[in-house]
Amino acid sequence: MDIARRLHEQGLPLEAIAAEVRATPEEVQDWLRELKSAEDEMTEIYEEQFRKHCAKCGDIPTGSSYIDEGGITYHPECLRK
């Protein structure tokens, strides 16, 4: 699967990847979907560790400013309200 992923990242079509790894294009496509799903899940887990939530309005996008008041986070605008 790792070889298939690298070849896909290089822009090779599914048929060429399948020939290289001795699989069907459908198998390669399934592998790539599985890898994408696993990568998406790991990204979500990683981002959740650092994501902040505004106590008044909800999610604070990564990279946005926030204020921590006694362990409770707010957008600066929300805290002023």
Beta strands, then each sheet from edge to edge (+ up, - down):
strand 1: 52-54
strand 2: 58-60
strand 3: 67-69
strand 4: 72-74
sheet 1: 1+ 2-
sheet 2: 3+ 4-
end
